Amino acid sequence: MRILLVEDDVLLADGLARALGQSGYVVETAADGKLADRWLADGGFDLVVLDLGRPGLDGSEVLARLRGRRQKVPVLVMSAREALEER
């Protein structure tokens, strides 16, 4: 299974990528939304782990573009946003 991890916090991304890799997953890490969007447009991912607070292109926009292309890859959203309306 190939996973795209979209996270700009280097320590968090490294820890998640290592843990997923040790479980047998192939993990690609994108630190910003623009890169993630380009990679997703090319396809080939089985899962996206997406942090919403992205530099360059917000995670919500990455998700909107993914769905706009009718790509059905599952997305697990991570967010540090506290307000219910934001989540």
PDB file of N, CA, C and O in Angstrom, chain B, residues numbered from 101:
ATOM      1  N   MET B 101       0.854  -1.177   0.000  1.00  0.00           N
ATOM      2  CA  MET B 101       0.000   0.000   0.000  1.00  0.00           C
ATOM      3  C   MET B 101       0.895   1.234   0.000  1.00  0.00           C
ATOM      4  O   MET B 101       1.840   1.319   0.783  1.00  0.00           O
ATOM      5  N   ARG B 102       0.601   2.174  -0.865  1.00  0.00           N
ATOM      6  CA  ARG B 102       1.366   3.419  -0.987  1.00  0.00           C
ATOM      7  C   ARG B 102       0.559   4.560  -0.363  1.00  0.00           C
ATOM      8  O   ARG B 102      -0.586   4.808  -0.738  1.00  0.00           O
ATOM      9  N   ILE B 103       1.184   5.247   0.600  1.00  0.00           N
ATOM     10  CA  ILE B 103       0.528   6.304   1.349  1.00  0.00           C
ATOM     11  C   ILE B 103       1.220   7.635   1.081  1.00  0.00           C
ATOM     12  O   ILE B 103       2.448   7.719   1.084  1.00  0.00           O
ATOM     13  N   LEU B 104       0.414   8.680   0.848  1.00  0.00           N
ATOM     14  CA  LEU B 104       0.942  10.038   0.779  1.00  0.00           C
ATOM     15  C   LEU B 104       0.663  10.706   2.112  1.00  0.00           C
ATOM     16  O   LEU B 104      -0.492  10.867   2.507  1.00  0.00           O
ATOM     17  N   LEU B 105       1.716  11.092   2.800  1.00  0.00           N
ATOM     18  CA  LEU B 105       1.621  11.800   4.072  1.00  0.00           C
ATOM     19  C   LEU B 105       1.884  13.271   3.794  1.00  0.00           C
ATOM     20  O   LEU B 105       2.970  13.635   3.342  1.00  0.00           O
ATOM     21  N   VAL B 106       0.892  14.121   4.062  1.00  0.00           N
ATOM     22  CA  VAL B 106       1.014  15.553   3.800  1.00  0.00           C
ATOM     23  C   VAL B 106       1.107  16.255   5.148  1.00  0.00           C
ATOM     24  O   VAL B 106       0.105  16.483   5.826  1.00  0.00           O
ATOM     25  N   GLU B 107       2.346  16.592   5.516  1.00  0.00           N
ATOM     26  CA  GLU B 107       2.612  17.162   6.849  1.00  0.00           C
ATOM     27  C   GLU B 107       3.892  17.987   6.774  1.00  0.00           C
ATOM     28  O   GLU B 107       4.903  17.507   6.261  1.00  0.00           O
ATOM     29  N   ASP B 108       3.863  19.229   7.282  1.00  0.00           N
ATOM     30  CA  ASP B 108       5.051  20.078   7.227  1.00  0.00           C
ATOM     31  C   ASP B 108       5.872  20.064   8.514  1.00  0.00           C
ATOM     32  O   ASP B 108       6.997  20.564   8.522  1.00  0.00           O
ATOM     33  N   ASP B 109       5.347  19.515   9.582  1.00  0.00           N
ATOM     34  CA  ASP B 109       6.110  19.385  10.817  1.00  0.00           C
ATOM     35  C   ASP B 109       7.074  18.210  10.624  1.00  0.00           C
ATOM     36  O   ASP B 109       6.652  17.055  10.570  1.00  0.00           O
ATOM     37  N   VAL B 110       8.366  18.514  10.522  1.00  0.00           N
ATOM     38  CA  VAL B 110       9.365  17.514  10.177  1.00  0.00           C
ATOM     39  C   VAL B 110       9.399  16.357  11.171  1.00  0.00           C
ATOM     40  O   VAL B 110       9.460  15.195  10.768  1.00  0.00           O
ATOM     41  N   LEU B 111       9.359  16.665  12.463  1.00  0.00           N
ATOM     42  CA  LEU B 111       9.409  15.608  13.479  1.00  0.00           C
ATOM     43  C   LEU B 111       8.180  14.710  13.419  1.00  0.00           C
ATOM     44  O   LEU B 111       8.293  13.487  13.496  1.00  0.00           O
ATOM     45  N   LEU B 112       7.021  15.311  13.284  1.00  0.00           N
ATOM     46  CA  LEU B 112       5.784  14.535  13.197  1.00  0.00           C
ATOM     47  C   LEU B 112       5.760  13.690  11.936  1.00  0.00           C
ATOM     48  O   LEU B 112       5.411  12.510  11.980  1.00  0.00           O
ATOM     49  N   ALA B 113       6.128  14.290  10.813  1.00  0.00           N
ATOM     50  CA  ALA B 113       6.144  13.559   9.540  1.00  0.00           C
ATOM     51  C   ALA B 113       7.113  12.394   9.599  1.00  0.00           C
ATOM     52  O   ALA B 113       6.798  11.293   9.146  1.00  0.00           O
ATOM     53  N   ASP B 114       8.300  12.634  10.161  1.00  0.00           N
ATOM     54  CA  ASP B 114       9.299  11.571  10.259  1.00  0.00           C
ATOM     55  C   ASP B 114       8.800  10.421  11.131  1.00  0.00           C
ATOM     56  O   ASP B 114       8.941   9.252  10.771  1.00  0.00           O
ATOM     57  N   GLY B 115       8.219  10.757  12.271  1.00  0.00           N
ATOM     58  CA  GLY B 115       7.706   9.718  13.169  1.00  0.00           C
ATOM     59  C   GLY B 115       6.588   8.903  12.543  1.00  0.00           C
ATOM     60  O   GLY B 115       6.569   7.676  12.651  1.00  0.00           O
ATOM     61  N   LEU B 116       5.653   9.588  11.887  1.00  0.00           N
ATOM     62  CA  LEU B 116       4.548   8.877  11.231  1.00  0.00           C
ATOM     63  C   LEU B 116       5.057   8.016  10.078  1.00  0.00           C
ATOM     64  O   LEU B 116       4.629   6.874   9.914  1.00  0.00           O
ATOM     65  N   ALA B 117       5.963   8.561   9.288  1.00  0.00           N
ATOM     66  CA  ALA B 117       6.506   7.808   8.149  1.00  0.00           C
ATOM     67  C   ALA B 117       7.265   6.574   8.616  1.00  0.00           C
ATOM     68  O   ALA B 117       7.150   5.510   8.009  1.00  0.00           O
ATOM     69  N   ARG B 118       8.025   6.705   9.672  1.00  0.00           N
ATOM     70  CA  ARG B 118       8.759   5.553  10.219  1.00  0.00           C
ATOM     71  C   ARG B 118       7.805   4.478  10.729  1.00  0.00           C
ATOM     72  O   ARG B 118       7.964   3.296  10.426  1.00  0.00           O
ATOM     73  N   ALA B 119       6.821   4.900  11.501  1.00  0.00           N
ATOM     74  CA  ALA B 119       5.865   3.940  12.054  1.00  0.00           C
ATOM     75  C   ALA B 119       5.110   3.210  10.947  1.00  0.00           C
ATOM     76  O   ALA B 119       4.945   1.991  11.002  1.00  0.00           O
ATOM     77  N   LEU B 120       4.657   3.953   9.949  1.00  0.00           N
ATOM     78  CA  LEU B 120       3.938   3.330   8.837  1.00  0.00           C
ATOM     79  C   LEU B 120       4.864   2.436   8.023  1.00  0.00           C
ATOM     80  O   LEU B 120       4.463   1.358   7.584  1.00  0.00           O
ATOM     81  N   GLY B 121       6.101   2.882   7.823  1.00  0.00           N
ATOM     82  CA  GLY B 121       7.082   2.077   7.091  1.00  0.00           C
ATOM     83  C   GLY B 121       7.392   0.775   7.804  1.00  0.00           C
ATOM     84  O   GLY B 121       7.537  -0.263   7.159  1.00  0.00           O
ATOM     85  N   GLN B 122       7.497   0.815   9.131  1.00  0.00           N
ATOM     86  CA  GLN B 122       7.754  -0.395   9.910  1.00  0.00           C
ATOM     87  C   GLN B 122       6.582  -1.368   9.843  1.00  0.00           C
ATOM     88  O   GLN B 122       6.744  -2.563  10.092  1.00  0.00           O
ATOM     89  N   SER B 123       5.419  -0.858   9.511  1.00  0.00           N
ATOM     90  CA  SER B 123       4.237  -1.711   9.368  1.00  0.00           C
ATOM     91  C   SER B 123       4.091  -2.225   7.938  1.00  0.00           C
ATOM     92  O   SER B 123       3.119  -2.908   7.615  1.00  0.00           O
ATOM     93  N   GLY B 124       5.060  -1.896   7.082  1.00  0.00           N
ATOM     94  CA  GLY B 124       5.070  -2.432   5.740  1.00  0.00           C
ATOM     95  C   GLY B 124       4.507  -1.528   4.653  1.00  0.00           C
ATOM     96  O   GLY B 124       4.390  -1.942   3.500  1.00  0.00           O
ATOM     97  N   TYR B 125       4.161  -0.305   5.010  1.00  0.00           N
ATOM     98  CA  TYR B 125       3.611   0.623   4.025  1.00  0.00           C
ATOM     99  C   TYR B 125       4.734   1.409   3.347  1.00  0.00           C
ATOM    100  O   TYR B 125       5.780   1.665   3.944  1.00  0.00           O
ATOM    101  N   VAL B 126       4.498   1.782   2.102  1.00  0.00           N
ATOM    102  CA  VAL B 126       5.413   2.664   1.380  1.00  0.00           C
ATOM    103  C   VAL B 126       4.867   4.083   1.569  1.00  0.00           C
ATOM    104  O   VAL B 126       3.726   4.367   1.206  1.00  0.00           O
ATOM    105  N   VAL B 127       5.689   4.970   2.139  1.00  0.00           N
ATOM    106  CA  VAL B 127       5.225   6.305   2.488  1.00  0.00           C
ATOM    107  C   VAL B 127       6.021   7.368   1.738  1.00  0.00           C
ATOM    108  O   VAL B 127       7.251   7.379   1.769  1.00  0.00           O
ATOM    109  N   GLU B 128       5.303   8.256   1.069  1.00  0.00           N
ATOM    110  CA  GLU B 128       5.887   9.444   0.451  1.00  0.00           C
ATOM    111  C   GLU B 128       5.415  10.624   1.286  1.00  0.00           C
ATOM    112  O   GLU B 128       4.250  10.673   1.679  1.00  0.00           O
ATOM    113  N   THR B 129       6.302  11.575   1.563  1.00  0.00           N
ATOM    114  CA  THR B 129       5.953  12.719   2.393  1.00  0.00           C
ATOM    115  C   THR B 129       6.030  14.012   1.580  1.00  0.00           C
ATOM    116  O   THR B 129       7.040  14.297   0.937  1.00  0.00           O
ATOM    117  N   ALA B 130       4.961  14.774   1.620  1.00  0.00           N
ATOM    118  CA  ALA B 130       4.918  16.094   0.984  1.00  0.00           C
ATOM    119  C   ALA B 130       4.761  17.130   2.089  1.00  0.00           C
ATOM    120  O   ALA B 130       3.853  17.033   2.914  1.00  0.00           O
ATOM    121  N   ALA B 131       5.646  18.119   2.103  1.00  0.00           N
ATOM    122  CA  ALA B 131       5.622  19.125   3.163  1.00  0.00           C
ATOM    123  C   ALA B 131       4.679  20.283   2.862  1.00  0.00           C
ATOM    124  O   ALA B 131       4.368  21.069   3.757  1.00  0.00           O
ATOM    125  N   ASP B 132       4.218  20.403   1.617  1.00  0.00           N
ATOM    126  CA  ASP B 132       3.304  21.502   1.314  1.00  0.00           C
ATOM    127  C   ASP B 132       2.177  21.034   0.395  1.00  0.00           C
ATOM    128  O   ASP B 132       2.277  20.006  -0.273  1.00  0.00           O
ATOM    129  N   GLY B 133       1.106  21.820   0.385  1.00  0.00           N
ATOM    130  CA  GLY B 133      -0.093  21.459  -0.359  1.00  0.00           C
ATOM    131  C   GLY B 133       0.087  21.437  -1.865  1.00  0.00           C
ATOM    132  O   GLY B 133      -0.529  20.618  -2.547  1.00  0.00           O
ATOM    133  N   LYS B 134       0.918  22.318  -2.396  1.00  0.00           N
ATOM    134  CA  LYS B 134       1.121  22.349  -3.850  1.00  0.00           C
ATOM    135  C   LYS B 134       1.787  21.074  -4.343  1.00  0.00           C
ATOM    136  O   LYS B 134       1.383  20.511  -5.360  1.00  0.00           O
ATOM    137  N   LEU B 135       2.809  20.620  -3.621  1.00  0.00           N
ATOM    138  CA  LEU B 135       3.481  19.380  -3.985  1.00  0.00           C
ATOM    139  C   LEU B 135       2.524  18.201  -3.858  1.00  0.00           C
ATOM    140  O   LEU B 135       2.475  17.338  -4.734  1.00  0.00           O
ATOM    141  N   ALA B 136       1.771  18.168  -2.778  1.00  0.00           N
ATOM    142  CA  ALA B 136       0.802  17.097  -2.572  1.00  0.00           C
ATOM    143  C   ALA B 136      -0.216  17.050  -3.710  1.00  0.00           C
ATOM    144  O   ALA B 136      -0.546  15.972  -4.205  1.00  0.00           O
ATOM    145  N   ASP B 137      -0.707  18.203  -4.120  1.00  0.00           N
ATOM    146  CA  ASP B 137      -1.684  18.267  -5.202  1.00  0.00           C
ATOM    147  C   ASP B 137      -1.088  17.737  -6.504  1.00  0.00           C
ATOM    148  O   ASP B 137      -1.755  17.001  -7.230  1.00  0.00           O
ATOM    149  N   ARG B 138       0.152  18.101  -6.808  1.00  0.00           N
ATOM    150  CA  ARG B 138       0.799  17.599  -8.030  1.00  0.00           C
ATOM    151  C   ARG B 138       0.940  16.087  -7.997  1.00  0.00           C
ATOM    152  O   ARG B 138       0.641  15.409  -8.980  1.00  0.00           O
ATOM    153  N   TRP B 139       1.399  15.552  -6.856  1.00  0.00           N
ATOM    154  CA  TRP B 139       1.570  14.103  -6.741  1.00  0.00           C
ATOM    155  C   TRP B 139       0.231  13.379  -6.828  1.00  0.00           C
ATOM    156  O   TRP B 139       0.129  12.328  -7.460  1.00  0.00           O
ATOM    157  N   LEU B 140      -0.785  13.937  -6.199  1.00  0.00           N
ATOM    158  CA  LEU B 140      -2.102  13.310  -6.232  1.00  0.00           C
ATOM    159  C   LEU B 140      -2.697  13.338  -7.632  1.00  0.00           C
ATOM    160  O   LEU B 140      -3.401  12.407  -8.022  1.00  0.00           O
ATOM    161  N   ALA B 141      -2.426  14.386  -8.387  1.00  0.00           N
ATOM    162  CA  ALA B 141      -2.934  14.466  -9.760  1.00  0.00           C
ATOM    163  C   ALA B 141      -2.364  13.331 -10.612  1.00  0.00           C
ATOM    164  O   ALA B 141      -3.016  12.857 -11.543  1.00  0.00           O
ATOM    165  N   ASP B 142      -1.157  12.904 -10.290  1.00  0.00           N
ATOM    166  CA  ASP B 142      -0.531  11.790 -11.024  1.00  0.00           C
ATOM    167  C   ASP B 142      -1.090  10.439 -10.600  1.00  0.00           C
ATOM    168  O   ASP B 142      -0.944   9.451 -11.319  1.00  0.00           O
ATOM    169  N   GLY B 143      -1.730  10.393  -9.434  1.00  0.00           N
ATOM    170  CA  GLY B 143      -2.344   9.146  -8.951  1.00  0.00           C
ATOM    171  C   GLY B 143      -1.326   8.195  -8.346  1.00  0.00           C
ATOM    172  O   GLY B 143      -0.171   8.555  -8.120  1.00  0.00           O
ATOM    173  N   GLY B 144      -1.771   6.989  -8.092  1.00  0.00           N
ATOM    174  CA  GLY B 144      -0.889   5.952  -7.579  1.00  0.00           C
ATOM    175  C   GLY B 144      -0.858   5.794  -6.074  1.00  0.00           C
ATOM    176  O   GLY B 144      -0.106   4.962  -5.565  1.00  0.00           O
ATOM    177  N   PHE B 145      -1.659   6.573  -5.340  1.00  0.00           N
ATOM    178  CA  PHE B 145      -1.679   6.430  -3.891  1.00  0.00           C
ATOM    179  C   PHE B 145      -2.930   5.672  -3.460  1.00  0.00           C
ATOM    180  O   PHE B 145      -4.002   5.821  -4.047  1.00  0.00           O
ATOM    181  N   ASP B 146      -2.767   4.854  -2.418  1.00  0.00           N
ATOM    182  CA  ASP B 146      -3.879   4.072  -1.886  1.00  0.00           C
ATOM    183  C   ASP B 146      -4.551   4.769  -0.699  1.00  0.00           C
ATOM    184  O   ASP B 146      -5.679   4.439  -0.332  1.00  0.00           O
ATOM    185  N   LEU B 147      -3.847   5.732  -0.108  1.00  0.00           N
ATOM    186  CA  LEU B 147      -4.353   6.455   1.055  1.00  0.00           C
ATOM    187  C   LEU B 147      -3.613   7.778   1.155  1.00  0.00           C
ATOM    188  O   LEU B 147      -2.432   7.866   0.817  1.00  0.00           O
ATOM    189  N   VAL B 148      -4.315   8.813   1.622  1.00  0.00           N
ATOM    190  CA  VAL B 148      -3.705  10.110   1.905  1.00  0.00           C
ATOM    191  C   VAL B 148      -3.939  10.428   3.373  1.00  0.00           C
ATOM    192  O   VAL B 148      -5.069  10.366   3.857  1.00  0.00           O
ATOM    193  N   VAL B 149      -2.864  10.767   4.079  1.00  0.00           N
ATOM    194  CA  VAL B 149      -2.957  11.274   5.440  1.00  0.00           C
ATOM    195  C   VAL B 149      -2.672  12.763   5.315  1.00  0.00           C
ATOM    196  O   VAL B 149      -1.545  13.160   5.022  1.00  0.00           O
ATOM    197  N   LEU B 150      -3.685  13.580   5.536  1.00  0.00           N
ATOM    198  CA  LEU B 150      -3.633  15.002   5.186  1.00  0.00           C
ATOM    199  C   LEU B 150      -3.822  15.909   6.387  1.00  0.00           C
ATOM    200  O   LEU B 150      -4.856  15.874   7.054  1.00  0.00           O
ATOM    201  N   ASP B 151      -2.807  16.723   6.655  1.00  0.00           N
ATOM    202  CA  ASP B 151      -2.928  17.772   7.664  1.00  0.00           C
ATOM    203  C   ASP B 151      -3.575  18.972   6.985  1.00  0.00           C
ATOM    204  O   ASP B 151      -3.164  19.352   5.889  1.00  0.00           O
ATOM    205  N   LEU B 152      -4.564  19.566   7.604  1.00  0.00           N
ATOM    206  CA  LEU B 152      -5.280  20.677   6.981  1.00  0.00           C
ATOM    207  C   LEU B 152      -4.477  21.968   6.931  1.00  0.00           C
ATOM    208  O   LEU B 152      -4.618  22.731   5.975  1.00  0.00           O
ATOM    209  N   GLY B 153      -3.650  22.237   7.914  1.00  0.00           N
ATOM    210  CA  GLY B 153      -2.908  23.494   7.975  1.00  0.00           C
ATOM    211  C   GLY B 153      -1.652  23.445   7.128  1.00  0.00           C
ATOM    212  O   GLY B 153      -0.559  23.273   7.668  1.00  0.00           O
ATOM    213  N   ARG B 154      -1.773  23.588   5.835  1.00  0.00           N
ATOM    214  CA  ARG B 154      -0.668  23.444   4.895  1.00  0.00           C
ATOM    215  C   ARG B 154      -0.146  24.784   4.405  1.00  0.00           C
ATOM    216  O   ARG B 154      -0.934  25.695   4.151  1.00  0.00           O
ATOM    217  N   PRO B 155       1.165  24.920   4.267  1.00  0.00           N
ATOM    218  CA  PRO B 155       1.685  26.099   3.577  1.00  0.00           C
ATOM    219  C   PRO B 155       1.502  25.927   2.067  1.00  0.00           C
ATOM    220  O   PRO B 155       1.487  24.807   1.557  1.00  0.00           O
ATOM    221  N   GLY B 156       1.367  27.031   1.373  1.00  0.00           N
ATOM    222  CA  GLY B 156       1.270  26.976  -0.086  1.00  0.00           C
ATOM    223  C   GLY B 156      -0.125  26.713  -0.594  1.00  0.00           C
ATOM    224  O   GLY B 156      -0.632  27.462  -1.429  1.00  0.00           O
ATOM    225  N   LEU B 157      -0.741  25.685  -0.116  1.00  0.00           N
ATOM    226  CA  LEU B 157      -2.097  25.316  -0.523  1.00  0.00           C
ATOM    227  C   LEU B 157      -2.731  24.611   0.667  1.00  0.00           C
ATOM    228  O   LEU B 157      -2.247  23.562   1.093  1.00  0.00           O
ATOM    229  N   ASP B 158      -3.794  25.167   1.200  1.00  0.00           N
ATOM    230  CA  ASP B 158      -4.460  24.624   2.379  1.00  0.00           C
ATOM    231  C   ASP B 158      -4.923  23.187   2.131  1.00  0.00           C
ATOM    232  O   ASP B 158      -5.303  22.832   1.015  1.00  0.00           O
ATOM    233  N   GLY B 159      -4.889  22.371   3.176  1.00  0.00           N
ATOM    234  CA  GLY B 159      -5.315  20.983   3.066  1.00  0.00           C
ATOM    235  C   GLY B 159      -6.746  20.828   2.580  1.00  0.00           C
ATOM    236  O   GLY B 159      -7.059  19.875   1.867  1.00  0.00           O
ATOM    237  N   SER B 160      -7.613  21.753   2.956  1.00  0.00           N
ATOM    238  CA  SER B 160      -9.002  21.702   2.484  1.00  0.00           C
ATOM    239  C   SER B 160      -9.064  21.857   0.974  1.00  0.00           C
ATOM    240  O   SER B 160      -9.876  21.212   0.310  1.00  0.00           O
ATOM    241  N   GLU B 161      -8.205  22.715   0.429  1.00  0.00           N
ATOM    242  CA  GLU B 161      -8.152  22.902  -1.022  1.00  0.00           C
ATOM    243  C   GLU B 161      -7.538  21.692  -1.716  1.00  0.00           C
ATOM    244  O   GLU B 161      -7.976  21.313  -2.802  1.00  0.00           O
ATOM    245  N   VAL B 162      -6.530  21.083  -1.101  1.00  0.00           N
ATOM    246  CA  VAL B 162      -5.952  19.848  -1.651  1.00  0.00           C
ATOM    247  C   VAL B 162      -7.044  18.790  -1.763  1.00  0.00           C
ATOM    248  O   VAL B 162      -7.160  18.115  -2.786  1.00  0.00           O
ATOM    249  N   LEU B 163      -7.839  18.649  -0.714  1.00  0.00           N
ATOM    250  CA  LEU B 163      -8.923  17.675  -0.707  1.00  0.00           C
ATOM    251  C   LEU B 163      -9.990  18.020  -1.750  1.00  0.00           C
ATOM    252  O   LEU B 163     -10.480  17.135  -2.450  1.00  0.00           O
ATOM    253  N   ALA B 164     -10.346  19.291  -1.853  1.00  0.00           N
ATOM    254  CA  ALA B 164     -11.344  19.716  -2.843  1.00  0.00           C
ATOM    255  C   ALA B 164     -10.868  19.423  -4.264  1.00  0.00           C
ATOM    256  O   ALA B 164     -11.648  18.968  -5.100  1.00  0.00           O
ATOM    257  N   ARG B 165      -9.598  19.681  -4.535  1.00  0.00           N
ATOM    258  CA  ARG B 165      -9.059  19.402  -5.874  1.00  0.00           C
ATOM    259  C   ARG B 165      -9.027  17.899  -6.157  1.00  0.00           C
ATOM    260  O   ARG B 165      -9.327  17.462  -7.269  1.00  0.00           O
ATOM    261  N   LEU B 166      -8.663  17.118  -5.148  1.00  0.00           N
ATOM    262  CA  LEU B 166      -8.641  15.661  -5.293  1.00  0.00           C
ATOM    263  C   LEU B 166     -10.025  15.147  -5.667  1.00  0.00           C
ATOM    264  O   LEU B 166     -10.170  14.359  -6.601  1.00  0.00           O
ATOM    265  N   ARG B 167     -11.031  15.593  -4.940  1.00  0.00           N
ATOM    266  CA  ARG B 167     -12.398  15.154  -5.212  1.00  0.00           C
ATOM    267  C   ARG B 167     -12.927  15.748  -6.517  1.00  0.00           C
ATOM    268  O   ARG B 167     -13.739  15.125  -7.200  1.00  0.00           O
ATOM    269  N   GLY B 168     -12.468  16.948  -6.861  1.00  0.00           N
ATOM    270  CA  GLY B 168     -12.856  17.566  -8.123  1.00  0.00           C
ATOM    271  C   GLY B 168     -12.371  16.769  -9.326  1.00  0.00           C
ATOM    272  O   GLY B 168     -12.990  16.794 -10.389  1.00  0.00           O
ATOM    273  N   ARG B 169     -11.252  16.057  -9.149  1.00  0.00           N
ATOM    274  CA  ARG B 169     -10.734  15.180 -10.207  1.00  0.00           C
ATOM    275  C   ARG B 169     -11.401  13.802 -10.167  1.00  0.00           C
ATOM    276  O   ARG B 169     -11.047  12.903 -10.930  1.00  0.00           O
ATOM    277  N   ARG B 170     -12.361  13.658  -9.272  1.00  0.00           N
ATOM    278  CA  ARG B 170     -13.102  12.416  -9.093  1.00  0.00           C
ATOM    279  C   ARG B 170     -12.208  11.242  -8.672  1.00  0.00           C
ATOM    280  O   ARG B 170     -12.501  10.085  -8.973  1.00  0.00           O
ATOM    281  N   GLN B 171     -11.126  11.558  -7.977  1.00  0.00           N
ATOM    282  CA  GLN B 171     -10.265  10.513  -7.440  1.00  0.00           C
ATOM    283  C   GLN B 171     -10.869  10.037  -6.126  1.00  0.00           C
ATOM    284  O   GLN B 171     -11.228  10.841  -5.266  1.00  0.00           O
ATOM    285  N   LYS B 172     -10.972   8.746  -5.984  1.00  0.00           N
ATOM    286  CA  LYS B 172     -11.673   8.174  -4.843  1.00  0.00           C
ATOM    287  C   LYS B 172     -10.734   7.632  -3.762  1.00  0.00           C
ATOM    288  O   LYS B 172     -11.153   6.848  -2.911  1.00  0.00           O
ATOM    289  N   VAL B 173      -9.474   8.046  -3.796  1.00  0.00           N
ATOM    290  CA  VAL B 173      -8.523   7.595  -2.789  1.00  0.00           C
ATOM    291  C   VAL B 173      -9.015   8.021  -1.401  1.00  0.00           C
ATOM    292  O   VAL B 173      -9.430   9.166  -1.224  1.00  0.00           O
ATOM    293  N   PRO B 174      -8.974   7.118  -0.419  1.00  0.00           N
ATOM    294  CA  PRO B 174      -9.389   7.482   0.943  1.00  0.00           C
ATOM    295  C   PRO B 174      -8.451   8.537   1.539  1.00  0.00           C
ATOM    296  O   PRO B 174      -7.249   8.532   1.274  1.00  0.00           O
ATOM    297  N   VAL B 175      -9.015   9.436   2.345  1.00  0.00           N
ATOM    298  CA  VAL B 175      -8.244  10.506   2.971  1.00  0.00           C
ATOM    299  C   VAL B 175      -8.509  10.496   4.473  1.00  0.00           C
ATOM    300  O   VAL B 175      -9.655  10.549   4.919  1.00  0.00           O
ATOM    301  N   LEU B 176      -7.429  10.428   5.237  1.00  0.00           N
ATOM    302  CA  LEU B 176      -7.507  10.566   6.687  1.00  0.00           C
ATOM    303  C   LEU B 176      -7.042  11.978   7.007  1.00  0.00           C
ATOM    304  O   LEU B 176      -5.888  12.323   6.753  1.00  0.00           O
ATOM    305  N   VAL B 177      -7.927  12.795   7.563  1.00  0.00           N
ATOM    306  CA  VAL B 177      -7.623  14.195   7.835  1.00  0.00           C
ATOM    307  C   VAL B 177      -7.107  14.347   9.259  1.00  0.00           C
ATOM    308  O   VAL B 177      -7.705  13.847  10.211  1.00  0.00           O
ATOM    309  N   MET B 178      -5.972  15.054   9.384  1.00  0.00           N
ATOM    310  CA  MET B 178      -5.418  15.411  10.695  1.00  0.00           C
ATOM    311  C   MET B 178      -5.593  16.907  10.860  1.00  0.00           C
ATOM    312  O   MET B 178      -5.417  17.669   9.909  1.00  0.00           O
ATOM    313  N   SER B 179      -5.937  17.327  12.064  1.00  0.00           N
ATOM    314  CA  SER B 179      -6.103  18.756  12.288  1.00  0.00           C
ATOM    315  C   SER B 179      -5.864  19.098  13.745  1.00  0.00           C
ATOM    316  O   SER B 179      -6.272  18.372  14.651  1.00  0.00           O
ATOM    317  N   ALA B 180      -5.197  20.214  13.947  1.00  0.00           N
ATOM    318  CA  ALA B 180      -5.033  20.742  15.306  1.00  0.00           C
ATOM    319  C   ALA B 180      -6.066  21.823  15.575  1.00  0.00           C
ATOM    320  O   ALA B 180      -6.029  22.482  16.614  1.00  0.00           O
ATOM    321  N   ARG B 181      -6.979  22.001  14.646  1.00  0.00           N
ATOM    322  CA  ARG B 181      -8.014  23.019  14.816  1.00  0.00           C
ATOM    323  C   ARG B 181      -8.947  22.610  15.941  1.00  0.00           C
ATOM    324  O   ARG B 181      -9.372  21.458  16.021  1.00  0.00           O
ATOM    325  N   GLU B 182      -9.258  23.548  16.799  1.00  0.00           N
ATOM    326  CA  GLU B 182     -10.014  23.222  17.997  1.00  0.00           C
ATOM    327  C   GLU B 182     -11.510  23.460  17.858  1.00  0.00           C
ATOM    328  O   GLU B 182     -12.313  22.674  18.360  1.00  0.00           O
ATOM    329  N   ALA B 183     -11.888  24.533  17.182  1.00  0.00           N
ATOM    330  CA  ALA B 183     -13.311  24.876  17.098  1.00  0.00           C
ATOM    331  C   ALA B 183     -14.069  23.857  16.257  1.00  0.00           C
ATOM    332  O   ALA B 183     -13.601  23.434  15.201  1.00  0.00           O
ATOM    333  N   LEU B 184     -15.231  23.476  16.734  1.00  0.00           N
ATOM    334  CA  LEU B 184     -16.054  22.483  16.037  1.00  0.00           C
ATOM    335  C   LEU B 184     -16.343  22.919  14.610  1.00  0.00           C
ATOM    336  O   LEU B 184     -16.328  22.089  13.700  1.00  0.00           O
ATOM    337  N   GLU B 185     -16.606  24.206  14.394  1.00  0.00           N
ATOM    338  CA  GLU B 185     -16.914  24.709  13.054  1.00  0.00           C
ATOM    339  C   GLU B 185     -15.739  24.516  12.102  1.00  0.00           C
ATOM    340  O   GLU B 185     -15.943  24.255  10.917  1.00  0.00           O
ATOM    341  N   GLU B 186     -14.526  24.641  12.601  1.00  0.00           N
ATOM    342  CA  GLU B 186     -13.339  24.479  11.782  1.00  0.00           C
ATOM    343  C   GLU B 186     -13.092  23.016  11.422  1.00  0.00           C
ATOM    344  O   GLU B 186     -12.630  22.702  10.325  1.00  0.00           O
ATOM    345  N   ARG B 187     -13.406  22.132  12.362  1.00  0.00           N
ATOM    346  CA  ARG B 187     -13.198  20.704  12.107  1.00  0.00           C
ATOM    347  C   ARG B 187     -14.247  20.195  11.157  1.00  0.00           C
ATOM    348  O   ARG B 187     -14.247  19.013  10.814  1.00  0.00           O
TER     349      ARG B 187
END
